[in-house]
Amino acid sequence: MSQIIAIANQKGGVGKTTTTVSLAAAIGKMNKNVLIIDADPQSNASSAIGFNSPNNSALYDSLLNNYSLRNGIMSTAMERVSIVPSAPELAGVEVELVSHLAREYRMQNTLESLREEYDLIFIDCPPSLGLLTVNALTAADSVLIPVQCEYFALEGLKHLSNTVELIQKNLNPKLKICGILLTMYDARTNLSRDVELEVRAHFNETFNVVIPRSIRLSEAPSHGISVLDYDPESAGAVAYNQLAEEFLNLSNGHHS
């Protein structure tokens, strides 16, 4: 059964793109077909896998002009992973969609037809709660929330979970939080441990796996490949492989 997962957090720099790309790579290696939708005008997911300036406005055209998103799907160097890259024009979508009818449902309409072709569709959301993120959450079956282990992590999470509740109530009743992922975890600091305890106490959807702070994770995007291909033995790659297993078990209904 195909699933659409939005990877969202209104804060920047929490590991959204790293998680989108690394989790997609890990799941692709497990023989599943994955599509990444780069819905962030900053195009970090696109450049992280080697599409530095793709002249590809497919997502923009599909949101504004109902073009088929299929025309914009590109294959990647990662096995079984495709991407619809982002384009700078996306930055204008927030303003241009305002006058459209049913503007929150544009992404849902364009993604429905792709469901049968992919096991998983990941949407990398921009670091805001604007119309692009609302569209992604309306299209998605669930949302994965990466959270950096830092002060104020919980405030941001509460804010985002309020948004998720609003969307459940008004736009997408089936939306659920598939998991909260602790990123940039440093086991040597009290802060990381405190944040972990606090997040787990408030949100029982928190993944068991935590993603460590890792040089390799931050280096991989500059080579245009995922950390699983850049350094498969590194702590970051190992953690994302474990996350992929935990994620797929949860999706299949095996709660550990």
PyMOL commands that set and color helices and strands:
alter all, ss='L'
color gray80, all
select helices_A, chain A and resi 16-28+44-48+58-65+69-72+88-97+103-112+115-117+131-139+153-170+190-202+215-223+227-230+235-251
alter helices_A, ss='H'
color red, helices_A
select strands_A, chain A and resi 3-7+34-38+74-75+81-84+120-124+142-148+176-185+206-212
alter strands_A, ss='S'
color yellow, strands_A
deselect
rebuild
show_as cartoon
